[in-house]
Amino acid sequence: MKSRTKKLLVAAVFTICLGGLAKADLAKRINGIISQSSQKKVQFSVHIIRAGSGRTVYSHNAQKTLVPASNMKVITTAAALKYLGPRYEYETKVGLCDGTLVVIGGGDPLLGDKVTDARYSRKDGWIFQDIIAALKKKRIKTIKDIIVDSSIFDDQRVHPNWPKKELNRRYACEVSGLNFNGNCIEVTTKNTGGKVAVFIEPKTGFIKLINKVTPISKGTSTVGSYRQPEPNRIVVHGKCRKQAGPFAVAIERPAAFFGFLLAENLAKAGIKTNGELIEKTVGDDCDVRVLAEYSTPIADCLARCNKNSFGLAAEALLKTISAANNPGRKNGSWAGGQQLMSRYLLGLGIDRDQFHIDDGSGLSRQNKLSANAITRVLSDVYKSRPWRVYKRSLAVGGVDGTIARYFKEEKYKGKIFAKTGYMIGVRAFSGVCSTAEGDYIFSILANNTNSKTRKAVNDIAKAIIDDADM
């Protein structure tokens, strides 16, 4: 009996030693990857832990804060689940108040979102047709004013630390309590017989276009746009050989954009509007008779945020956290969201010097995170009841989202669930690797990046799986 016990102890010690050697090999391999890609002083913050125990298996400057780019969305979505819960739904209400048509926004970032509409087999403009049908059912042929209420969020629609030259880009669109179509239009140019025409979708008089596109017969089409001081007056410029676009252009005043489109669609359907389009808060003195309600589950927003890196979803989630904690659930703000997200991180025991939260999407370069902070957050979500909801929101290596084209090898495909991050000089990658040995939570942040960094980041994730499957 003693001999058998001794053999078992030896076997256990041998297994532990092998495990230690494997982790030593992992550290050696990752150190090599970092060293090879750091010729231009690339800064890395890397942390890898066992998901079940939280034990660190690799650390490299894990507490160093770097610009996280879209890995900020990891924090935003985790905080949204914490404060709002997995059953939260965005609600948009449409109703009548003394003959005035009222639209009360709930901050939904996916209203009219093409990706979401395609998922549910909804046609473009479906919401306007639904509202029209509801009015016709009530035999209403004329309305007074149209009121759009976006007061669930404050009126600071543009973050002060976003790059000013990029505010007409999709990823820097305004954030409103009433959003539509990602708060963008799609612009297309066509050269027909030496004349260039500019088309927008959705078609609307809300946007004024100035066509400065030059027709060309040779070469490559390059078309862009820029704003004028007057809101929603957009110059389309460049050169067009046959066709350019469609490309997204962010608009201003999203709530008014929705209201204007609604008025145009009502007119087409023969429903007259005798008054004005008004942006204001609907007070308690207005007894709104609800015609229709539209809801979007938080899970859809998390997925658009993490799988597709949809910035509007992240900023809406941040402001929604704030609104949900304000009196009357109004005036959600960046400042309020920052405060609550910071409270969440501090509650996890993360030192204040390991994070600085400036926005929800990571577009601001004032954001700072350490790899340790991100793994702490992911570990908290991993151990929580909504983990499955959160995991489904992450991009899957070789399968979907922002990493669909990476990790296609059989060894890695479908085993990496993560969020990417990218801007000039920044690469980031955080999530979970599922292995035969169990799940590993990882975070890889890199600043001052070069052409080799993307591969290095991916190779570190691959090394986790390689090491566990040895």
N, C-alpha and C positions, 0 to 999 in steps of 0.2 A: 504493500500500500504506500509506504514511504517512497519507494522507487518511482511509482507512478506519479505521486504528487510532485516529486523532484523534476520528472520529465515535463509535466505540465507547466511548472514554473519556468523551466528553461525555455520551453516553447513560447510562453508569454513574453519573456524578456527578449527573445529573438525577434518576435513580431514587433515589439515596441522599438527595438533597435532599427529594424527595417523601416518602420514608419518614420523614425527620426532621420534616417538616411534619405528617404524619399523627399521629405520636406527640405532637407539640406540641398538636394539636387534641384528642387523647385526654386529655392532662393538663388542658387548659382545660375540657373537658366534665366530667371527674370533679371538678375543683376547684369547678365551678359546682354540681354535685349536692351535694357536701359542704357548701358554703356555704349553699345553700337549705334544707338540712335541719338546720342547726346553730343554730337560733334560741334553743334552750334549752341551749346549751353542750354539745352532743353531742360526745363525744371519738371520733375515728376513728384507726385504724391500718390503713393500706392498702398492700399491696405486690403488684405484678404483674410477672411475668417471662416471658420466652420459655422454653418448656419445654425446647427442644433445647439452647440455649446457656446458659441461666441468666441472660441479660442482663436487667437491670431496665429496664422500659419505663414504669413509673410507681411513685412512692413518696410516701407522705404519713404522716409519723410512723411509719414502718415498724418502727422499733426500740422503739416505746413499748409497754409491757406494759399489757394491759387484761384484764378478766374475759372469758373466751372462751365461757362457757356450754358447749353441746354440741360446740363446735369442739374441745374437749379430746379428743373421740373420734377426731379425725383423728390426733392424736399417739399415742393408745393403740393404735389399730388398726395404725398403721405400725410401732410398736415390737413389737407381737405378731407381725407378719410377720417382722420382723428376728430376733427371739429364738426363735420357735417354728417358723417356716418355713411355706410354703404348703400342705404336705401334713399338717400336724398335725391330729389328730383327738381330740376329747374322747371318753373311754370310761367307761361306767358298767357295772359288773360285778355280776351277781346269782349267788349260789351257795349251797351248803350246807356247813356245818361242824358235824359231829356232831349232825345233826338240827336245827340252828339255821339259819334263813334269813338270809343276809348280803347287804346291798346296799352296795357300795363306790362312792361318788361320785367322779367325775373332774373335778368343777367345771363340768360342762356347763350353760350358762345356758339352753339351748333344750330341755331335757327336758320334754316335755309342753307346749311352747309352741304355742299355737293357730295362729299364722301358719305356723310350720314344719311342724306336723302337716298343715295344709291343703295345703301345697305338695306333701307326699308322700302325700296322700290317706289319712292315718291318722285313725281315729276317736278321739273323746275317750276317754281311759282305756285306750288300746290297749296301753300297756306293762304294765298290771296283768293284762290278759287274756292277754298273751304269757307272763308269769311263771306264771300259773295253768296255762296249757297245758303249759309246761315241767315243772311239778310233777306234773301229771296223767300226763304221758308217763312219768315215773319211778314212777308209781303211789303217790305220796306223798299221804296224806290228813291227816296231822297233822305239825305242826312244833313245836319248842320255843319259843325266843325269836325275835324279829326284831331283828337288829342293823343299824343304819344308820351307816355310816362316812363322815364328811365331812372327814376330816383332811387332805385335799389342801390345804385352806385352813385358816387359823387360825380361832379362834372369835370374832373381832371382826367381827360380822356387820353392824354399823351404823357408818358413818363418823362420827367425832366432830364434824365440821364441816357435817354435813347439817342442814337446818332441822328442829328438833324437832317442830314442829307439822305437818310434812308426811310424817312417817315411815309413815303408813298409806296414802300414795299409791303408785300403781304405780311411778313413776319413782324412789321412795326405798325400794324394797323391800329386805329383808335380803339379804345375799350369803353363800351357803353353798357348801360343797364338794359338796352334794347339793341341787339346786334342782328345783322342779317347778311347772309352770303359771305361770311368771313370779313364783313365790312370792306369789301373790295368789289371792283368791276373787272371784267375780262376785256382786254383790248386786242383787236386784231386789225392789221392793215393789209390791203390788197391792191396790187398794181394791175390795173386793167387799161391796156392801150396807152401806157405812159402817164396815166393819172392814178394817184394813190387815194383810196378811200379808207376812212377809219370807222370801225364798227365797235360797239360796246355791248356787253351782255351782263346784266339785264339791260334791255333798251329802256332808257329813261331820260327825261328832260332835266333831271336833278343835276346831271353833270354837263358842264360846258366844255367842249373839246376845241382846241386850237390845233389844226393840222399843219405841221411843219415838216412832214416827211417828204423826202426827195425821191422821185422814181429813178431807178437805175436799170440798165439792161444787162450788166455784167457784175460779177462779184457777189458778195454775201450780204444778205439783209441784216441790218442792225438797227433796231428800233427801241426807243425808250420813252420815258415821260418825266416831266417835272411839274411841280405845282406853281401856281400864280398866287399873289397875295390874297386875291378874292377866293373864298372857300369853294372848293369843287370846280375850279376852273383849271383844267389840266392841258398842258402842252404835250403833244405827241410829236417826237422828232426822230431824226435818223434817216436811213435810206432803205428802200424796199424794192426788191427785184421782182418777186412774185407775190409772196405772202409772208408776213411775220406775225407771230403770236398763235394763239392767244396768250397774253401774259397778264398777270394780276397787277392791279393798281389800287392802292388803299384810298378810300374816300374819307371825307370829313363829315362830322355830324351824323353818325350812324342811325340814331333814332329817327331823325328827320328823313333820312334816306329810306327807311322802312315805311314811314308815313306817306312819303311822296309816291313811292311805288304802289302802295295800297290805293291811294287816290286815283292814280293812273289806271289801275286794274278795275276799280269800281266804275270809272267813266266808260271803259271799254264794254263793261257788262250792262251799261244803261242805268247805273245808279248814280244820281247826281249828288255833288257836294256843294252846298250853297255857301259854306263858310270858309274857314281858314284851317291851315295845318298849324297846330299849336304844340310846342314842347313845354310841358309843365307837370307838376305833381298833382295827381287826382286826390282831392281832399275828401274828408269824411262827409262833407255836405253833398257829395255826388253819389247818389244811390245807383251804382252800376248794376244793370241787369246783364248777367254774363251770357254771351252768345256762344262762345267757344273757349276752350282751354287746351293748351298744348304743353306737353311735358317731355323732358329729356332726362333719362337717368344719369346719375353721376358716373356710372361705369362707362357710358359712352364718351363722356368728357375726359375721363382718365385715359382711355384708350387713344383718343385723338391727340391728347397731350403727350403721352409717352411713346406710343407706337410711331406716330407721324410727326411728332415735335411741333404740334400746332400751337403757336404762341398765344393766340387769343384765348384758347381754352385755359392755359395756365394763368393768365392775368385775370380772367373771369373767376377762376377758382379762388385766387388770392383775395380778390375784392368781395367774393361771396362769403368767405370766412369772416371777413371784417363786418359785412352787413348783418350776418347772422348773430353777431355779438353786440350789435348796436340797438338802442331803443327803437322800436318800430320796424326793425330789420331794414333800415334805409342807410343811404350814404356810405356804402362800402368803399374803402379807400386803400391806396397802397400803404399809407402809414399804419392804418389799422391792421392790415394783413401782415405787414412786416413785424409788428409787435406780437401778434399771436403766433406767428411762425417761430419767432425767436423764443417765445415762452415754451413752445413745444420742444425745441432743441435743448434749451436749458433744463427742461424737465427730464430729458434723457441723460443728463449728466455731461453734456458736451460743453466744454469750456467756451466762454464767450469769444475768446481770441481765435477760435477755430471756425468762425463763420461771420459773415456780414451779409444780410439780406437786403437787396435793393428793389428787386422786382420779382415776378413769379416765373417768367419764361427764361431768364438768363441772358436777355438781350443787353442789359446794362453791364458794362465792364466794372461797375462798382461792387458787384456780387463777389463774394469770396467764400470758398468752402475748403475744408480739408478732406482728404480721403477717409479719415477716421470718422468725421462727422457724417458722411454719406453712408458708410457701413453701419454706423450706429442707428441711423434712421431706417435703413433697409432691414436691419435685424429686428427693430421694434415692429415694423409692419409684418415681417415674416412670422413673428410669434403671436400676431394678433388674429382675431377671427376673420377679418376681411382679407387675409392674405391671398386667397384665391382670386378675389376681385382684382386686387392690385397686380398679381402676377399676370393675369390675362391682359392687363393694360400695357405690359412691356412688349417691346419688339422681340421677335424670336429669330435667332440666327439661322440664316438660310431659308427662312419661311416667309416672314412678313415684316412690315414696318421699315425703319431706317437701316436695318441690318439684313434685309432679305437677300442682298447680293453678296454678303459675306458668309463665311462658315458653311458653305454648301457641301463640304466633304462629309461623308456619312458619319465619321467619327464625332463631328461637332454639330451637325444639323439638328435643330430642334432641342438643343441642350443648353443654349445660352439665352437667357431672358434679361434684356438690358435696355438701358437708355443711353443714346449717344449724345455727344455735345460737340459743336463745331462753330468756330468763328475764326477770323484771321489770327493766327498765333496761338490758337487754343484747340486742343483735342481732349475729349473726356469720354469715359465709358464706365458705367456702373450697373450692377445687377446681380444676377445669380447664375452660377453654373451648376447644372444637374449632372452628377457623376455616379458611377457605380459605388463609390465610397460615401455618397451623400451629397448634400447641397453645400456649395461654397458661395458666400457673399463677397463681392469684390467692388472696389472703386479704383479707377485709374484716371488721374488728372494730369495733364501736361500743358505747360505754357512755354512760350518762346519756341514753338514747334517748327519742325522742318519737314521736308518731303518724305522722310522716313518714319515720321511719328505715327501716322495712321496704321501702318503695318505693325509697328512696335506694340501699339495698344492692343491690336487684335491678337498678336502673338502671345502677349501676356495672358489673355483670356484662354487661348488654346493651351498654354502651358499648364493651367489649372486642371483642365480635363486630362491632358496627357499624363500628368503626375498622378492623378487619382486613379487612372485606369491601368497603371503599371502593374 
